[in-house]
Each structure stands twice: as structure tokens, then as C-alpha cells.
Amino acid sequence: MKDIGKGWVEGSAQEFLGLSDAEAAYVEAKVALTRAVRERRLALGLSLASMAKALGTSQSRFSFIEKTPYLLVNFGARGGTRTPTRV
């Protein structure tokens, strides 16, 4: 991790979280999969509720499935991109 001043460092999510190459690849795959699910739903013009109904699940469950890896992205697991993080 590279010190960029005033208590901020820059590095990859893998460095920040101490992930192995396999763990980083797993996180990247989960993020890519949920992005693809969301993009497909939007391309079909479906709301969360209508997509959930079509799949036989609840809107809240489908929303969780669609957004959970985005929580990882917001936490800093961006699949190797360099993101400033305050320590």
C-alpha cells in the first residue's frame, strides 16, 4: 500500500483485505455475476419486484442477491483497482 498523504493510502482491495489470488478472483467473479444479473434485469425492463416474481422469490431477497457484492465494492473490494482508503 502506498502512502498518499494525510493518513490516506492507496492500494488494491487484495492488498487492503489481505486476500490470496484465489480469494481475490472469487470476489471479482461474484461482483461480475451480480453486475450481469442487474444489467440483464434492466435490459429486460423489469423492476426488482417483477424480476423476483418471475423467479419465484421475494423482492427483498432478489435485491439482496443483486446488491450484496456491491457492498463489497463499497467496502473496497474492487477487484484490484486502486482505491484511496483512509487508515
HURABEL-V934592 format. One record per residue. N is the residue number from 1. RES is the residue in one small letter. D_LAST is the distance of its C-alpha to the last C-alpha in Angstrom with 2 decimals. Layout:
((N RES D_LAST) (N RES D_LAST))
//
This chain:
((1 m 10.89) (2 k 11.59) (3 d 9.89) (4 i 11.16) (5 g 10.73) (6 k 9.62) (7 g 5.95) (8 w 6.13) (9 v 7.08) (10 e 10.13) (11 g 11.77) (12 s 14.01) (13 a 13.70) (14 q 15.71) (15 e 13.34) (16 f 10.27) (17 l 12.70) (18 g 14.79) (19 l 17.86) (20 s 21.21) (21 d 23.19) (22 a 25.33) (23 e 22.57) (24 a 21.06) (25 a 24.65) (26 y 25.21) (27 v 22.30) (28 e 23.57) (29 a 27.08) (30 k 26.23) (31 v 24.55) (32 a 27.58) (33 l 30.01) (34 t 28.81) (35 r 28.70) (36 a 32.25) (37 v 33.38) (38 r 32.17) (39 e 33.67) (40 r 36.93) (41 r 37.17) (42 l 36.72) (43 a 39.21) (44 l 41.69) (45 g 41.21) (46 l 40.48) (47 s 38.56) (48 l 36.33) (49 a 39.21) (50 s 41.87) (51 m 39.92) (52 a 39.25) (53 k 42.94) (54 a 44.01) (55 l 41.95) (56 g 43.20) (57 t 39.94) (58 s 38.44) (59 q 36.52) (60 s 33.58) (61 r 33.52) (62 f 33.78) (63 s 31.02) (64 f 28.77) (65 i 29.84) (66 e 29.23) (67 k 25.78) (68 t 24.07) (69 p 22.62) (70 y 21.44) (71 l 19.17) (72 l 17.69) (73 v 17.53) (74 n 15.73) (75 f 13.20) (76 g 12.69) (77 a 15.64) (78 r 17.51) (79 g 19.73) (80 g 18.39) (81 t 17.76) (82 r 14.95) (83 t 12.48) (84 p 9.70) (85 t 6.43) (86 r 3.80) (87 v 0.00))
//
